[in-house]
Amino acid sequence: MDYIIRHAKESDIEQIQRIEEESFPSPFSNKQILLLYSDYKEIFFVAEKDSEILGYIVGIKSFRKITIATIAVKEEYRREGIAAKLMRHFIKKARTITQTLELQARISNKPAIFFYEEAGFTCEGILHRYYPDKEDAILYRRSLR
């Protein structure tokens, strides 16, 4: 499948929000996604084909690291390597900014856990009752050195 990875645009937010809502039990709100876009647009990327957003990834930059806030692919395009390509692109860009990536994954989300470990992230611990529904999260880190 032919698609491109590019920086997100404000006009993408509506499609991103729909993917976010179909992908997560506690999705970011439209307001939160707009805030991520306005604060971190340099590390907010989408996969696009024919004006359709297939997936996205965005991070939150802090002093010593970037935390991947969310990554998701539209349901009908999952298992086609889009998330992996988004992650590789994100890591390449993040290397110019920081030395460490971090993210959290629901302890019950086995596909995400496998994906992050395949992408070179290692478990750093458990964040108890991390999510709004009180589910634990696994804290992952990856060095970019």
C-alpha positions in Angstrom: 0.0 0.0 0.0 1.3 3.4 -0.9 1.0 6.1 1.8 3.2 8.9 3.2 4.4 9.8 6.6 4.2 13.6 7.2 3.8 16.1 10.0 0.2 16.4 11.2 -1.9 19.4 10.2 -4.7 21.0 12.2 -7.1 19.9 9.5 -6.2 16.2 10.4 -7.4 16.5 14.0 -11.0 15.3 13.3 -9.8 12.1 11.6 -7.2 11.6 14.3 -9.9 12.0 17.0 -12.0 9.3 15.3 -9.1 6.8 15.2 -8.2 7.7 18.9 -11.8 6.9 20.0 -12.0 3.6 18.1 -8.6 2.5 19.5 -8.6 3.2 23.2 -10.9 2.7 26.2 -9.8 6.1 27.6 -9.1 8.1 24.5 -7.7 11.6 24.5 -10.4 14.2 24.0 -10.5 16.5 21.0 -9.3 19.3 23.2 -6.3 17.2 24.4 -5.4 16.3 20.8 -5.5 19.9 19.8 -3.3 20.8 22.7 -0.8 18.1 21.7 -0.8 19.4 18.2 -0.3 23.0 19.2 2.5 22.2 21.7 4.3 19.4 19.9 3.6 19.6 16.2 7.2 19.0 15.4 6.9 15.5 16.7 3.3 14.8 15.6 3.2 12.6 12.5 0.4 10.9 10.4 0.4 8.2 7.8 -1.8 9.4 4.9 -3.2 8.0 1.7 -5.4 10.0 -0.6 -6.3 12.5 2.1 -7.2 9.7 4.5 -5.4 9.5 7.8 -4.4 5.9 8.4 -2.6 6.3 11.7 -0.7 8.8 13.8 1.9 9.2 16.5 2.7 12.1 18.8 5.1 12.7 21.7 5.4 15.0 24.6 8.8 16.7 24.9 10.3 17.3 28.3 13.8 18.3 29.5 15.5 14.9 29.1 13.1 12.7 27.2 10.2 12.4 24.8 7.1 10.4 26.0 5.1 8.9 23.3 1.6 10.1 24.2 -0.3 8.0 21.7 0.1 5.9 18.5 -2.8 4.3 16.7 -3.8 3.0 13.3 -7.3 3.0 11.8 -8.8 -0.4 12.5 -9.1 -1.5 8.9 -5.4 -0.8 8.2 -4.0 -2.6 11.2 -1.4 -5.4 10.7 0.0 -3.8 7.5 3.1 -2.3 9.1 1.8 1.3 9.4 2.5 1.5 13.1 6.0 0.2 12.7 6.7 2.7 9.9 5.3 5.5 12.1 7.4 4.4 15.0 10.6 4.2 12.9 10.0 7.7 11.5 9.3 9.0 15.0 12.5 7.5 16.4 14.6 8.9 13.6 13.2 12.4 14.3 13.4 12.0 18.1 17.1 11.1 17.9 17.8 14.8 16.8 16.0 16.0 20.0 16.6 13.6 22.9 18.4 10.5 24.0 15.5 8.7 25.6 12.0 7.7 24.6 9.4 6.6 27.1 5.8 5.3 26.9 3.1 3.5 28.9 1.1 0.5 27.8 -1.9 -1.1 29.5 -0.9 -4.2 31.2 -3.7 -6.1 29.4 -2.7 -4.8 25.9 -0.7 -7.8 24.7 -0.4 -6.7 21.1 1.0 -3.3 22.2 3.4 -4.9 24.6 4.7 -7.1 21.8 4.9 -4.2 19.4 6.9 -1.9 21.8 9.3 -4.7 22.8 9.9 -5.5 19.1 10.6 -1.7 18.6 13.4 -1.9 21.2 11.6 -0.6 24.3 12.3 -2.3 27.6 10.1 -2.6 30.7 11.2 -0.2 33.5 8.4 -1.0 35.9 4.7 -1.0 36.6 2.6 2.1 37.2 -0.2 1.0 39.5 -3.7 2.2 38.8 -2.3 4.5 36.0 -5.4 4.7 33.7 -8.7 6.4 34.5 -10.3 2.9 34.9 -7.5 2.0 37.4 -5.8 -0.5 35.2 -2.0 -0.7 35.7 0.5 0.4 33.0 3.9 -0.9 32.0 6.5 1.9 31.8 8.7 1.4 28.8 12.0 3.2 27.8 14.3 3.1 24.9 17.7 4.7 24.6 18.3 6.5 21.3 22.1 6.6 21.7 
